[in-house]
């Protein structure tokens, strides 16, 4: 849908002012507009606001009933967005959300890659009505390098406005708009790349789940949030039983595959958007479960233990089972702002140690003093 700033095309005060100016004053006005638009292009807080400001500047200063920037899709087959200022009573984009380049003066401009001057819209078979007061139109391709971004569209309620001087100004404006669009899109691509790098930096390369850095940051944040809410925070520390023996017997590649499968099973027990599954280190994984009590976390742990056992990944040298098994230490408490988050990890680690002493392939909850 088009975005707009509305003006009154009938009582177009800038148009009346333009008529009263001599050649030097008109030249000064056009120069001032280029300066203003340059400032908009350089200082705009976003692409939408920048384009809106440029269009509004043109309509406010000149006898232009409609000024718009019509953006193309990646394939240059359709216009997909129009930002405009002025009084547009009918927009080809309004009804369908896209406008094929086979239609209208803008389409002709995009197809040919050349500026299109329509001195009298009544004489042009391609003209698409946007405002019944419009008498002439000038369309300029918005191009940066080899890429065509769209079309700058200017429509005036006069037939004598688009002379060589004003058209040259709009040609220059189209270059400013093209550069602004190019850099705005580069900034968007950079933000996406940075977000991707951030995700990569928080992911474990082997298993694809969160890494230790991500776990440490989330634990700090969850600890503070749950302390403020006076709500429980639970943690499951998961260890693959006799994992060194598995690597020795079956090789590290098979051990890595077992770790990936273990991570996949653990992810299935992240039942809330706030839950986190991460690789803690080596063959240890960790689940952070905000809002769970010790009993609830213990239930999750027992179901997880049984699920890993049911996968039946062969372990030819395990003293526990013919298949890969896990031991889990469980801790939970309502965080206290005076305690460090590592308290929860230490509790789960003590419980995990107890589970191993009792024969592995089991769940052990933290009991103070044990």
Order of alpha helices (4+ residues) and beta strands (2+ residues): beta-alpha-alpha-alpha-beta-beta-alpha-beta-alpha-beta-beta-beta-alpha-alpha-beta-alpha-alpha-beta-beta-alpha-beta-alpha-beta
